[in-house]
Amino acid sequence: MFRQRLTQLSALIALWLFISGSGNADAQPVILIDGSSTVYPITKAVADKFEAAKKNTIKTSVNISGSSGGFRKFCRGEIDIVNASRPILKHEIKECKNARVQYVEIPVAFDAVTVAINPANSWTKAMTVAELKKIWEPAAQGRITRWSQINPTWPDESIKLYGADIDSGTYDYFTEAIIGKARSSRTDFTQSENHTTLIDAVAAEKNALGFFNFAYYIENQDKVAAVAINNGTGAVLPSVETVENGSYQPLSRPIFIYVNIQAAEKTEVKEFVEFYMKNALLIVKEVKFFSLPPRAYATMLEHFNKKRVGTVFDGISAVGLTIDDLIRREGRLEFEHH
């Protein structure tokens, strides 16, 4: 009886080894990508088209953990590419350096962080940066709770605040642009990494105020209304025109992918990044983001192929950058090597 069971067990082990070996022989290479929920729609669209072009011989895994969460994985060498809705920060540069992870920084598009209200809001269609700061700064917590406290002509009703979660690059950028310090804000607001959740919340509450990226707003402009932002030069709504001409400030921002240079040695990763750069112009527009000029994608592809590692941002977020500013900065002859 014992021998019979041993024989059965041996057969099962042999079968498992055969199946495992066969699976490995036929295993498809998988490109691991994680990070920003803002950049996700672009990279996911590229990934889907890339898989189709490769007739599904290469797989892509595109996940969301926020820019900060993505960089943590990236700097541990756990993923090939990180989606980021802000430049890599100083502590992340250090973490990557300590783990000997080198990377190529590739801007892929521009976004407009959009401040939105419920369409039933009849008292304000525009807000100044100072008014937004008064609402969102840390000192406002538990103290600034009603619209009338911002402007006496606005109703004496409770403000309901919604925004991107604190692990997101969108939160980092919004707080630095509006408050003057990244990751510094009141914490008594409803946060989510799911932009659709935020839009639905603003759409359901007359006194709501929220922020999220432009692509999600433009797809839901029948549900929520964008607030025109006045940075001292007049109120400006987010749009293709105002982002491209640089007038929607300070909430226009570049968004990125970062590619692990060691992972780029793999054929599938190299082909994916090349496909990304050659098709970004149209795909970025398809998913309602703002594309860079064609020459910018050609330059980024050149940087990638030459393995020009590092960042041109020195670990500092770039508030108030226009598309032209970005092109000039990325076109510098020498990267800072970290």
MIGUGU-601782 format. One record per residue (C-alpha): z, y, x; chain; residue number from 0. Coordinates in pm, 1 decimal, decimal comma. Example, Ala and Ser with C-alpha at 12.3 -4.5 7.8 and 13.67 -1.06 7.14 Angstrom:
<lofis>
<lofi Z="780,0" Y="-450,0" X="1230,0" kette="A" nr="0"/>
<lofi Z="714,0" Y="-106,0" X="1367,0" kette="A" nr="1"/>
</lofis>
This chain:
<lofis>
<lofi Z="0,0" Y="0,0" X="0,0" kette="A" nr="0"/>
<lofi Z="93,0" Y="238,5" X="281,4" kette="A" nr="1"/>
<lofi Z="-228,6" Y="159,0" X="468,4" kette="A" nr="2"/>
<lofi Z="-430,7" Y="214,8" X="152,5" kette="A" nr="3"/>
<lofi Z="-274,7" Y="559,8" X="102,2" kette="A" nr="4"/>
<lofi Z="-323,5" Y="641,8" X="468,7" kette="A" nr="5"/>
<lofi Z="-690,5" Y="544,0" X="440,4" kette="A" nr="6"/>
<lofi Z="-728,5" Y="763,9" X="126,7" kette="A" nr="7"/>
<lofi Z="-555,9" Y="1053,5" X="301,1" kette="A" nr="8"/>
<lofi Z="-780,2" Y="1016,0" X="606,3" kette="A" nr="9"/>
<lofi Z="-1084,8" Y="1015,5" X="382,6" kette="A" nr="10"/>
<lofi Z="-968,7" Y="1330,4" X="206,6" kette="A" nr="11"/>
<lofi Z="-904,6" Y="1504,2" X="538,5" kette="A" nr="12"/>
<lofi Z="-1247,1" Y="1400,0" X="664,6" kette="A" nr="13"/>
<lofi Z="-1408,0" Y="1531,4" X="345,3" kette="A" nr="14"/>
<lofi Z="-1219,4" Y="1862,5" X="375,6" kette="A" nr="15"/>
<lofi Z="-1326,7" Y="1901,1" X="738,3" kette="A" nr="16"/>
<lofi Z="-1687,1" Y="1826,8" X="644,5" kette="A" nr="17"/>
<lofi Z="-1681,8" Y="2081,1" X="361,7" kette="A" nr="18"/>
<lofi Z="-1509,9" Y="2340,5" X="582,8" kette="A" nr="19"/>
<lofi Z="-1758,3" Y="2282,4" X="861,4" kette="A" nr="20"/>
<lofi Z="-2051,8" Y="2307,9" X="623,7" kette="A" nr="21"/>
<lofi Z="-1909,3" Y="2625,1" X="474,3" kette="A" nr="22"/>
<lofi Z="-1869,3" Y="2784,6" X="813,7" kette="A" nr="23"/>
<lofi Z="-2219,5" Y="2686,1" X="914,2" kette="A" nr="24"/>
<lofi Z="-2360,5" Y="2859,8" X="609,2" kette="A" nr="25"/>
<lofi Z="-2105,0" Y="3142,5" X="595,2" kette="A" nr="26"/>
<lofi Z="-2254,2" Y="3485,2" X="538,0" kette="A" nr="27"/>
<lofi Z="-2139,1" Y="3767,0" X="762,5" kette="A" nr="28"/>
<lofi Z="-1911,6" Y="4008,2" X="575,3" kette="A" nr="29"/>
<lofi Z="-1879,8" Y="4380,9" X="651,7" kette="A" nr="30"/>
<lofi Z="-1525,4" Y="4500,4" X="576,8" kette="A" nr="31"/>
<lofi Z="-1495,5" Y="4855,3" X="440,0" kette="A" nr="32"/>
<lofi Z="-1192,1" Y="5029,3" X="288,8" kette="A" nr="33"/>
<lofi Z="-1042,6" Y="5372,7" X="234,5" kette="A" nr="34"/>
<lofi Z="-1122,1" Y="5675,9" X="21,1" kette="A" nr="35"/>
<lofi Z="-1177,4" Y="5649,2" X="-353,9" kette="A" nr="36"/>
<lofi Z="-1392,0" Y="5963,6" X="-326,7" kette="A" nr="37"/>
<lofi Z="-1636,0" Y="5813,7" X="-76,6" kette="A" nr="38"/>
<lofi Z="-1627,7" Y="5472,9" X="-248,3" kette="A" nr="39"/>
<lofi Z="-1913,5" Y="5540,1" X="-498,4" kette="A" nr="40"/>
<lofi Z="-2149,0" Y="5641,6" X="-217,6" kette="A" nr="41"/>
<lofi Z="-2068,9" Y="5354,2" X="16,2" kette="A" nr="42"/>
<lofi Z="-2064,0" Y="5101,9" X="-269,5" kette="A" nr="43"/>
<lofi Z="-2408,6" Y="5216,0" X="-386,1" kette="A" nr="44"/>
<lofi Z="-2538,9" Y="5188,7" X="-29,2" kette="A" nr="45"/>
<lofi Z="-2378,1" Y="4845,7" X="6,8" kette="A" nr="46"/>
<lofi Z="-2535,3" Y="4715,4" X="-313,6" kette="A" nr="47"/>
<lofi Z="-2881,6" Y="4831,3" X="-208,8" kette="A" nr="48"/>
<lofi Z="-2829,5" Y="4695,6" X="142,6" kette="A" nr="49"/>
<lofi Z="-2731,4" Y="4351,4" X="11,7" kette="A" nr="50"/>
<lofi Z="-3038,2" Y="4349,2" X="-212,4" kette="A" nr="51"/>
<lofi Z="-3263,2" Y="4454,1" X="76,9" kette="A" nr="52"/>
<lofi Z="-3117,0" Y="4172,6" X="285,9" kette="A" nr="53"/>
<lofi Z="-3164,0" Y="3930,5" X="-5,3" kette="A" nr="54"/>
<lofi Z="-2787,1" Y="3871,9" X="-12,2" kette="A" nr="55"/>
<lofi Z="-2779,4" Y="3718,1" X="335,7" kette="A" nr="56"/>
<lofi Z="-2513,0" Y="3973,0" X="431,0" kette="A" nr="57"/>
<lofi Z="-2208,1" Y="4054,7" X="218,9" kette="A" nr="58"/>
<lofi Z="-2014,9" Y="4379,0" X="202,7" kette="A" nr="59"/>
<lofi Z="-1654,1" Y="4412,8" X="91,7" kette="A" nr="60"/>
<lofi Z="-1585,5" Y="4771,8" X="-18,9" kette="A" nr="61"/>
<lofi Z="-1227,0" Y="4842,5" X="-127,8" kette="A" nr="62"/>
<lofi Z="-1006,8" Y="5141,8" X="-207,3" kette="A" nr="63"/>
<lofi Z="-673,3" Y="5221,0" X="-44,6" kette="A" nr="64"/>
<lofi Z="-708,1" Y="5597,4" X="0,5" kette="A" nr="65"/>
<lofi Z="-812,7" Y="5774,7" X="319,9" kette="A" nr="66"/>
<lofi Z="-466,6" Y="5736,1" X="475,1" kette="A" nr="67"/>
<lofi Z="-439,7" Y="5371,1" X="375,7" kette="A" nr="68"/>
<lofi Z="-789,5" Y="5306,3" X="505,1" kette="A" nr="69"/>
<lofi Z="-718,1" Y="5466,9" X="842,6" kette="A" nr="70"/>
<lofi Z="-403,7" Y="5256,0" X="880,5" kette="A" nr="71"/>
<lofi Z="-615,4" Y="4940,0" X="844,6" kette="A" nr="72"/>
<lofi Z="-897,6" Y="5083,3" X="1056,2" kette="A" nr="73"/>
<lofi Z="-670,7" Y="5178,5" X="1347,8" kette="A" nr="74"/>
<lofi Z="-522,9" Y="4826,9" X="1342,6" kette="A" nr="75"/>
<lofi Z="-873,0" Y="4687,8" X="1379,1" kette="A" nr="76"/>
<lofi Z="-859,7" Y="4516,4" X="1039,5" kette="A" nr="77"/>
<lofi Z="-1179,8" Y="4666,5" X="898,5" kette="A" nr="78"/>
<lofi Z="-1521,9" Y="4760,4" X="1035,1" kette="A" nr="79"/>
<lofi Z="-1569,3" Y="5091,7" X="854,4" kette="A" nr="80"/>
<lofi Z="-1333,1" Y="5335,7" X="686,0" kette="A" nr="81"/>
<lofi Z="-1435,9" Y="5569,6" X="404,5" kette="A" nr="82"/>
<lofi Z="-1258,9" Y="5903,6" X="448,6" kette="A" nr="83"/>
<lofi Z="-1257,5" Y="6217,0" X="237,2" kette="A" nr="84"/>
<lofi Z="-1115,0" Y="6415,8" X="528,5" kette="A" nr="85"/>
<lofi Z="-1142,9" Y="6404,1" X="908,5" kette="A" nr="86"/>
<lofi Z="-921,3" Y="6167,1" X="1105,8" kette="A" nr="87"/>
<lofi Z="-581,0" Y="6325,8" X="1174,6" kette="A" nr="88"/>
<lofi Z="-389,1" Y="6356,8" X="1503,5" kette="A" nr="89"/>
<lofi Z="-147,1" Y="6071,2" X="1437,8" kette="A" nr="90"/>
<lofi Z="-437,4" Y="5847,6" X="1332,8" kette="A" nr="91"/>
<lofi Z="-628,8" Y="5936,6" X="1650,5" kette="A" nr="92"/>
<lofi Z="-319,6" Y="5830,1" X="1845,1" kette="A" nr="93"/>
<lofi Z="-282,9" Y="5505,8" X="1647,2" kette="A" nr="94"/>
<lofi Z="-647,2" Y="5416,4" X="1708,9" kette="A" nr="95"/>
<lofi Z="-614,4" Y="5501,3" X="2078,3" kette="A" nr="96"/>
<lofi Z="-300,6" Y="5287,2" X="2113,5" kette="A" nr="97"/>
<lofi Z="-487,0" Y="4995,1" X="1954,0" kette="A" nr="98"/>
<lofi Z="-797,6" Y="5064,7" X="2166,2" kette="A" nr="99"/>
<lofi Z="-1005,1" Y="5125,5" X="1857,0" kette="A" nr="100"/>
<lofi Z="-1292,8" Y="5363,2" X="1929,9" kette="A" nr="101"/>
<lofi Z="-1509,7" Y="5501,1" X="1652,9" kette="A" nr="102"/>
<lofi Z="-1813,1" Y="5703,6" X="1563,6" kette="A" nr="103"/>
<lofi Z="-1749,6" Y="5982,7" X="1311,9" kette="A" nr="104"/>
<lofi Z="-2029,2" Y="6016,1" X="1055,7" kette="A" nr="105"/>
<lofi Z="-2031,9" Y="6282,0" X="780,7" kette="A" nr="106"/>
<lofi Z="-2221,2" Y="6139,1" X="483,3" kette="A" nr="107"/>
<lofi Z="-2202,2" Y="6409,4" X="215,3" kette="A" nr="108"/>
<lofi Z="-2019,6" Y="6711,1" X="77,5" kette="A" nr="109"/>
<lofi Z="-1780,7" Y="6709,3" X="-216,3" kette="A" nr="110"/>
<lofi Z="-1628,0" Y="6982,6" X="-429,9" kette="A" nr="111"/>
<lofi Z="-1267,3" Y="6921,6" X="-524,6" kette="A" nr="112"/>
<lofi Z="-1272,4" Y="7023,8" X="-889,8" kette="A" nr="113"/>
<lofi Z="-982,9" Y="7175,9" X="-1079,7" kette="A" nr="114"/>
<lofi Z="-1012,7" Y="7085,0" X="-1446,5" kette="A" nr="115"/>
<lofi Z="-857,5" Y="7177,3" X="-1778,5" kette="A" nr="116"/>
<lofi Z="-881,0" Y="7048,6" X="-2132,3" kette="A" nr="117"/>
<lofi Z="-1173,6" Y="7201,1" X="-2326,4" kette="A" nr="118"/>
<lofi Z="-920,8" Y="7322,7" X="-2586,6" kette="A" nr="119"/>
<lofi Z="-773,5" Y="7552,6" X="-2323,3" kette="A" nr="120"/>
<lofi Z="-893,3" Y="7892,3" X="-2449,0" kette="A" nr="121"/>
<lofi Z="-676,8" Y="8116,0" X="-2231,9" kette="A" nr="122"/>
<lofi Z="-819,1" Y="8058,7" X="-1885,2" kette="A" nr="123"/>
<lofi Z="-1155,6" Y="7956,6" X="-1746,9" kette="A" nr="124"/>
<lofi Z="-1082,3" Y="8085,3" X="-1395,2" kette="A" nr="125"/>
<lofi Z="-786,9" Y="8081,5" X="-1157,5" kette="A" nr="126"/>
<lofi Z="-714,8" Y="8243,2" X="-825,4" kette="A" nr="127"/>
<lofi Z="-608,4" Y="8046,0" X="-520,5" kette="A" nr="128"/>
<lofi Z="-275,6" Y="8232,7" X="-541,4" kette="A" nr="129"/>
<lofi Z="-223,0" Y="8116,9" X="-901,7" kette="A" nr="130"/>
<lofi Z="-298,5" Y="7757,6" X="-808,2" kette="A" nr="131"/>
<lofi Z="-57,7" Y="7782,8" X="-516,4" kette="A" nr="132"/>
<lofi Z="213,0" Y="7915,9" X="-744,8" kette="A" nr="133"/>
<lofi Z="166,7" Y="7610,9" X="-968,2" kette="A" nr="134"/>
<lofi Z="142,5" Y="7342,5" X="-699,6" kette="A" nr="135"/>
<lofi Z="361,9" Y="7455,4" X="-408,0" kette="A" nr="136"/>
<lofi Z="687,7" Y="7264,7" X="-338,8" kette="A" nr="137"/>
<lofi Z="897,6" Y="7560,3" X="-456,7" kette="A" nr="138"/>
<lofi Z="740,4" Y="7529,6" X="-803,1" kette="A" nr="139"/>
<lofi Z="903,6" Y="7194,3" X="-870,7" kette="A" nr="140"/>
<lofi Z="1138,6" Y="7214,4" X="-1167,5" kette="A" nr="141"/>
<lofi Z="1087,7" Y="7592,4" X="-1178,4" kette="A" nr="142"/>
<lofi Z="723,8" Y="7665,7" X="-1268,3" kette="A" nr="143"/>
<lofi Z="673,0" Y="7458,8" X="-1580,8" kette="A" nr="144"/>
<lofi Z="497,2" Y="7686,8" X="-1830,3" kette="A" nr="145"/>
<lofi Z="160,3" Y="7862,2" X="-1837,0" kette="A" nr="146"/>
<lofi Z="320,2" Y="8198,5" X="-1910,9" kette="A" nr="147"/>
<lofi Z="505,7" Y="8187,6" X="-1579,5" kette="A" nr="148"/>
<lofi Z="171,7" Y="8207,4" X="-1399,5" kette="A" nr="149"/>
<lofi Z="19,6" Y="8478,4" X="-1614,2" kette="A" nr="150"/>
<lofi Z="209,5" Y="8655,5" X="-1894,8" kette="A" nr="151"/>
<lofi Z="-106,8" Y="8660,0" X="-2109,2" kette="A" nr="152"/>
<lofi Z="-117,1" Y="8279,9" X="-2105,6" kette="A" nr="153"/>
<lofi Z="77,0" Y="8078,2" X="-2366,8" kette="A" nr="154"/>
<lofi Z="444,3" Y="7994,0" X="-2334,7" kette="A" nr="155"/>
<lofi Z="367,6" Y="7621,3" X="-2329,7" kette="A" nr="156"/>
<lofi Z="444,2" Y="7342,1" X="-2080,2" kette="A" nr="157"/>
<lofi Z="187,8" Y="7269,2" X="-1809,9" kette="A" nr="158"/>
<lofi Z="103,0" Y="6902,0" X="-1766,4" kette="A" nr="159"/>
<lofi Z="-9,2" Y="6836,9" X="-1409,3" kette="A" nr="160"/>
<lofi Z="-232,7" Y="6556,2" X="-1282,7" kette="A" nr="161"/>
<lofi Z="-378,0" Y="6492,3" X="-939,9" kette="A" nr="162"/>
<lofi Z="-499,0" Y="6251,8" X="-675,7" kette="A" nr="163"/>
<lofi Z="-231,2" Y="6024,9" X="-529,0" kette="A" nr="164"/>
<lofi Z="-51,9" Y="6127,9" X="-212,1" kette="A" nr="165"/>
<lofi Z="-226,1" Y="5860,9" X="-0,8" kette="A" nr="166"/>
<lofi Z="-567,1" Y="6010,6" X="-76,0" kette="A" nr="167"/>
<lofi Z="-772,2" Y="6246,8" X="134,6" kette="A" nr="168"/>
<lofi Z="-834,4" Y="6448,1" X="-181,1" kette="A" nr="169"/>
<lofi Z="-461,2" Y="6521,9" X="-204,0" kette="A" nr="170"/>
<lofi Z="-448,8" Y="6607,3" X="167,2" kette="A" nr="171"/>
<lofi Z="-740,3" Y="6846,7" X="134,7" kette="A" nr="172"/>
<lofi Z="-630,5" Y="7010,3" X="-190,2" kette="A" nr="173"/>
<lofi Z="-280,2" Y="7081,6" X="-60,7" kette="A" nr="174"/>
<lofi Z="-403,8" Y="7224,7" X="267,6" kette="A" nr="175"/>
<lofi Z="-670,9" Y="7438,5" X="100,3" kette="A" nr="176"/>
<lofi Z="-449,8" Y="7571,1" X="-178,6" kette="A" nr="177"/>
<lofi Z="-95,9" Y="7564,4" X="-39,8" kette="A" nr="178"/>
<lofi Z="-177,4" Y="7606,1" X="327,1" kette="A" nr="179"/>
<lofi Z="-15,3" Y="7284,1" X="444,8" kette="A" nr="180"/>
<lofi Z="-151,0" Y="6931,9" X="398,3" kette="A" nr="181"/>
<lofi Z="66,4" Y="6685,4" X="204,0" kette="A" nr="182"/>
<lofi Z="293,1" Y="6967,7" X="89,1" kette="A" nr="183"/>
<lofi Z="328,0" Y="7010,4" X="-287,4" kette="A" nr="184"/>
<lofi Z="556,3" Y="6961,9" X="-579,2" kette="A" nr="185"/>
<lofi Z="596,9" Y="6592,6" X="-655,9" kette="A" nr="186"/>
<lofi Z="665,9" Y="6609,6" X="-1029,7" kette="A" nr="187"/>
<lofi Z="304,3" Y="6556,2" X="-1129,0" kette="A" nr="188"/>
<lofi Z="124,4" Y="6245,8" X="-1252,3" kette="A" nr="189"/>
<lofi Z="-74,5" Y="6102,2" X="-963,3" kette="A" nr="190"/>
<lofi Z="-336,1" Y="5829,1" X="-952,3" kette="A" nr="191"/>
<lofi Z="-596,6" Y="5694,9" X="-709,3" kette="A" nr="192"/>
<lofi Z="-812,6" Y="5630,2" X="-1015,2" kette="A" nr="193"/>
<lofi Z="-1005,8" Y="5948,3" X="-1093,1" kette="A" nr="194"/>
<lofi Z="-1103,8" Y="5815,8" X="-1436,4" kette="A" nr="195"/>
<lofi Z="-734,6" Y="5786,0" X="-1524,4" kette="A" nr="196"/>
<lofi Z="-685,4" Y="6151,0" X="-1429,8" kette="A" nr="197"/>
<lofi Z="-986,7" Y="6264,5" X="-1631,7" kette="A" nr="198"/>
<lofi Z="-870,8" Y="6073,2" X="-1939,6" kette="A" nr="199"/>
<lofi Z="-524,7" Y="6230,0" X="-1907,8" kette="A" nr="200"/>
<lofi Z="-664,7" Y="6583,8" X="-1885,8" kette="A" nr="201"/>
<lofi Z="-899,6" Y="6508,3" X="-2176,0" kette="A" nr="202"/>
<lofi Z="-605,5" Y="6395,7" X="-2390,9" kette="A" nr="203"/>
<lofi Z="-371,9" Y="6692,0" X="-2335,1" kette="A" nr="204"/>
<lofi Z="-447,2" Y="7056,2" X="-2426,3" kette="A" nr="205"/>
<lofi Z="-202,9" Y="7189,0" X="-2164,6" kette="A" nr="206"/>
<lofi Z="-325,2" Y="6967,8" X="-1881,8" kette="A" nr="207"/>
<lofi Z="-440,2" Y="7081,3" X="-1538,8" kette="A" nr="208"/>
<lofi Z="-573,2" Y="6836,1" X="-1282,6" kette="A" nr="209"/>
<lofi Z="-781,6" Y="6799,1" X="-968,6" kette="A" nr="210"/>
<lofi Z="-1026,9" Y="6530,3" X="-857,6" kette="A" nr="211"/>
<lofi Z="-1368,6" Y="6507,1" X="-698,5" kette="A" nr="212"/>
<lofi Z="-1683,4" Y="6663,1" X="-839,7" kette="A" nr="213"/>
<lofi Z="-1876,5" Y="6341,2" X="-905,3" kette="A" nr="214"/>
<lofi Z="-1616,0" Y="6219,4" X="-1153,1" kette="A" nr="215"/>
<lofi Z="-1604,1" Y="6562,3" X="-1318,2" kette="A" nr="216"/>
<lofi Z="-1981,8" Y="6589,9" X="-1359,4" kette="A" nr="217"/>
<lofi Z="-1996,5" Y="6246,2" X="-1521,8" kette="A" nr="218"/>
<lofi Z="-1723,7" Y="6351,9" X="-1766,9" kette="A" nr="219"/>
<lofi Z="-1800,9" Y="6717,2" X="-1832,1" kette="A" nr="220"/>
<lofi Z="-1812,5" Y="6639,1" X="-2203,1" kette="A" nr="221"/>
<lofi Z="-1441,0" Y="6551,8" X="-2178,5" kette="A" nr="222"/>
<lofi Z="-1299,2" Y="6813,1" X="-1939,3" kette="A" nr="223"/>
<lofi Z="-1387,7" Y="7165,3" X="-1824,3" kette="A" nr="224"/>
<lofi Z="-1403,7" Y="7287,5" X="-1464,3" kette="A" nr="225"/>
<lofi Z="-1203,8" Y="7593,1" X="-1364,3" kette="A" nr="226"/>
<lofi Z="-1386,7" Y="7863,9" X="-1168,3" kette="A" nr="227"/>
<lofi Z="-1198,3" Y="7930,7" X="-842,6" kette="A" nr="228"/>
<lofi Z="-1144,8" Y="8285,7" X="-717,5" kette="A" nr="229"/>
<lofi Z="-1061,2" Y="8306,3" X="-347,6" kette="A" nr="230"/>
<lofi Z="-1079,0" Y="8684,6" X="-348,4" kette="A" nr="231"/>
<lofi Z="-1454,2" Y="8724,9" X="-378,9" kette="A" nr="232"/>
<lofi Z="-1494,5" Y="8642,0" X="-747,6" kette="A" nr="233"/>
<lofi Z="-1460,7" Y="8331,7" X="-962,8" kette="A" nr="234"/>
<lofi Z="-1701,9" Y="8051,5" X="-870,9" kette="A" nr="235"/>
<lofi Z="-1764,3" Y="7722,5" X="-1049,8" kette="A" nr="236"/>
<lofi Z="-1842,9" Y="7405,2" X="-852,6" kette="A" nr="237"/>
<lofi Z="-2214,5" Y="7324,3" X="-858,1" kette="A" nr="238"/>
<lofi Z="-2497,3" Y="7212,5" X="-632,0" kette="A" nr="239"/>
<lofi Z="-2590,7" Y="7575,4" X="-571,0" kette="A" nr="240"/>
<lofi Z="-2238,8" Y="7701,8" X="-492,9" kette="A" nr="241"/>
<lofi Z="-2159,7" Y="7412,9" X="-258,4" kette="A" nr="242"/>
<lofi Z="-2492,4" Y="7441,4" X="-76,0" kette="A" nr="243"/>
<lofi Z="-2467,6" Y="7819,0" X="-35,7" kette="A" nr="244"/>
<lofi Z="-2102,7" Y="7797,6" X="71,3" kette="A" nr="245"/>
<lofi Z="-1960,3" Y="8016,4" X="-206,2" kette="A" nr="246"/>
<lofi Z="-1738,2" Y="7751,0" X="-368,3" kette="A" nr="247"/>
<lofi Z="-1440,5" Y="7797,8" X="-139,3" kette="A" nr="248"/>
<lofi Z="-1194,9" Y="7676,1" X="-31,0" kette="A" nr="249"/>
<lofi Z="-1248,5" Y="7348,9" X="-218,7" kette="A" nr="250"/>
<lofi Z="-1583,0" Y="7236,5" X="-70,5" kette="A" nr="251"/>
<lofi Z="-1539,2" Y="6966,9" X="193,5" kette="A" nr="252"/>
<lofi Z="-1731,2" Y="6717,9" X="405,9" kette="A" nr="253"/>
<lofi Z="-1665,5" Y="6346,9" X="352,4" kette="A" nr="254"/>
<lofi Z="-1713,7" Y="6070,5" X="609,1" kette="A" nr="255"/>
<lofi Z="-1740,3" Y="5716,2" X="723,5" kette="A" nr="256"/>
<lofi Z="-1590,5" Y="5610,9" X="1057,9" kette="A" nr="257"/>
<lofi Z="-1738,6" Y="5305,5" X="1227,7" kette="A" nr="258"/>
<lofi Z="-1542,1" Y="5088,6" X="1470,8" kette="A" nr="259"/>
<lofi Z="-1758,6" Y="5090,5" X="1784,1" kette="A" nr="260"/>
<lofi Z="-1672,7" Y="4728,1" X="1864,9" kette="A" nr="261"/>
<lofi Z="-1767,7" Y="4622,0" X="1512,3" kette="A" nr="262"/>
<lofi Z="-2095,6" Y="4811,5" X="1558,4" kette="A" nr="263"/>
<lofi Z="-2191,8" Y="4550,1" X="1817,9" kette="A" nr="264"/>
<lofi Z="-2232,8" Y="4306,4" X="1528,8" kette="A" nr="265"/>
<lofi Z="-2590,0" Y="4297,9" X="1401,2" kette="A" nr="266"/>
<lofi Z="-2488,6" Y="4324,9" X="1035,5" kette="A" nr="267"/>
<lofi Z="-2272,9" Y="4635,8" X="1090,6" kette="A" nr="268"/>
<lofi Z="-2541,3" Y="4805,4" X="1301,1" kette="A" nr="269"/>
<lofi Z="-2805,2" Y="4733,4" X="1036,6" kette="A" nr="270"/>
<lofi Z="-2576,4" Y="4855,4" X="758,5" kette="A" nr="271"/>
<lofi Z="-2506,5" Y="5191,8" X="924,7" kette="A" nr="272"/>
<lofi Z="-2875,9" Y="5239,3" X="1001,8" kette="A" nr="273"/>
<lofi Z="-2960,5" Y="5159,3" X="639,0" kette="A" nr="274"/>
<lofi Z="-2686,7" Y="5401,9" X="525,4" kette="A" nr="275"/>
<lofi Z="-2824,7" Y="5692,4" X="727,9" kette="A" nr="276"/>
<lofi Z="-3187,3" Y="5626,1" X="632,4" kette="A" nr="277"/>
<lofi Z="-3108,7" Y="5609,4" X="259,8" kette="A" nr="278"/>
<lofi Z="-2812,2" Y="5845,9" X="224,5" kette="A" nr="279"/>
<lofi Z="-3013,6" Y="6149,3" X="116,6" kette="A" nr="280"/>
<lofi Z="-3125,5" Y="5990,8" X="-211,6" kette="A" nr="281"/>
<lofi Z="-2822,0" Y="5769,4" X="-275,9" kette="A" nr="282"/>
<lofi Z="-2578,1" Y="6059,3" X="-232,5" kette="A" nr="283"/>
<lofi Z="-2767,2" Y="6253,1" X="-499,4" kette="A" nr="284"/>
<lofi Z="-2784,0" Y="5948,7" X="-727,7" kette="A" nr="285"/>
<lofi Z="-2404,1" Y="5923,2" X="-735,4" kette="A" nr="286"/>
<lofi Z="-2365,1" Y="6299,0" X="-796,4" kette="A" nr="287"/>
<lofi Z="-2247,5" Y="6416,7" X="-455,6" kette="A" nr="288"/>
<lofi Z="-2402,6" Y="6686,2" X="-236,4" kette="A" nr="289"/>
<lofi Z="-2632,6" Y="6549,3" X="31,0" kette="A" nr="290"/>
<lofi Z="-2665,0" Y="6687,0" X="382,1" kette="A" nr="291"/>
<lofi Z="-3002,6" Y="6812,0" X="508,9" kette="A" nr="292"/>
<lofi Z="-3237,7" Y="6532,2" X="625,7" kette="A" nr="293"/>
<lofi Z="-3200,6" Y="6642,3" X="988,7" kette="A" nr="294"/>
<lofi Z="-2824,6" Y="6585,1" X="964,6" kette="A" nr="295"/>
<lofi Z="-2865,7" Y="6216,9" X="879,0" kette="A" nr="296"/>
<lofi Z="-3115,0" Y="6177,7" X="1164,4" kette="A" nr="297"/>
<lofi Z="-2861,6" Y="6337,2" X="1399,6" kette="A" nr="298"/>
<lofi Z="-2580,9" Y="6111,4" X="1276,3" kette="A" nr="299"/>
<lofi Z="-2796,9" Y="5803,2" X="1326,9" kette="A" nr="300"/>
<lofi Z="-2872,1" Y="5920,8" X="1679,1" kette="A" nr="301"/>
<lofi Z="-2499,9" Y="5969,6" X="1746,3" kette="A" nr="302"/>
<lofi Z="-2432,4" Y="5619,4" X="1617,4" kette="A" nr="303"/>
<lofi Z="-2705,2" Y="5455,1" X="1823,5" kette="A" nr="304"/>
<lofi Z="-2587,7" Y="5640,2" X="2134,8" kette="A" nr="305"/>
<lofi Z="-2227,3" Y="5534,4" X="2057,6" kette="A" nr="306"/>
<lofi Z="-2097,0" Y="5888,2" X="2074,3" kette="A" nr="307"/>
<lofi Z="-1735,8" Y="5813,4" X="2002,3" kette="A" nr="308"/>
<lofi Z="-1465,4" Y="6055,5" X="1892,2" kette="A" nr="309"/>
<lofi Z="-1423,6" Y="6340,9" X="1647,9" kette="A" nr="310"/>
<lofi Z="-1531,2" Y="6703,7" X="1648,3" kette="A" nr="311"/>
<lofi Z="-1230,5" Y="6800,8" X="1435,5" kette="A" nr="312"/>
<lofi Z="-954,5" Y="6743,4" X="1692,5" kette="A" nr="313"/>
<lofi Z="-730,9" Y="6587,6" X="1429,4" kette="A" nr="314"/>
<lofi Z="-731,2" Y="6898,8" X="1213,7" kette="A" nr="315"/>
<lofi Z="-864,7" Y="6910,9" X="859,0" kette="A" nr="316"/>
<lofi Z="-1154,8" Y="7147,0" X="807,3" kette="A" nr="317"/>
<lofi Z="-1074,8" Y="7380,5" X="518,9" kette="A" nr="318"/>
<lofi Z="-1346,5" Y="7627,7" X="420,1" kette="A" nr="319"/>
<lofi Z="-1625,7" Y="7450,8" X="607,1" kette="A" nr="320"/>
<lofi Z="-1978,5" Y="7499,6" X="471,0" kette="A" nr="321"/>
<lofi Z="-2262,6" Y="7251,4" X="512,3" kette="A" nr="322"/>
<lofi Z="-2418,6" Y="7475,0" X="778,0" kette="A" nr="323"/>
<lofi Z="-2083,3" Y="7495,0" X="960,7" kette="A" nr="324"/>
<lofi Z="-2062,5" Y="7116,8" X="960,1" kette="A" nr="325"/>
<lofi Z="-2414,1" Y="7073,3" X="1099,5" kette="A" nr="326"/>
<lofi Z="-2340,6" Y="7317,9" X="1381,1" kette="A" nr="327"/>
<lofi Z="-2011,3" Y="7147,6" X="1462,5" kette="A" nr="328"/>
<lofi Z="-2151,0" Y="6793,5" X="1456,3" kette="A" nr="329"/>
<lofi Z="-2447,7" Y="6906,7" X="1662,0" kette="A" nr="330"/>
<lofi Z="-2230,2" Y="7002,9" X="1957,2" kette="A" nr="331"/>
<lofi Z="-2358,0" Y="6835,5" X="2270,2" kette="A" nr="332"/>
<lofi Z="-2027,6" Y="6683,5" X="2366,6" kette="A" nr="333"/>
<lofi Z="-1773,2" Y="6509,7" X="2147,5" kette="A" nr="334"/>
<lofi Z="-1407,0" Y="6523,0" X="2230,1" kette="A" nr="335"/>
<lofi Z="-1323,6" Y="6174,5" X="2352,0" kette="A" nr="336"/>
<lofi Z="-995,6" Y="6034,4" X="2237,2" kette="A" nr="337"/>
</lofis>
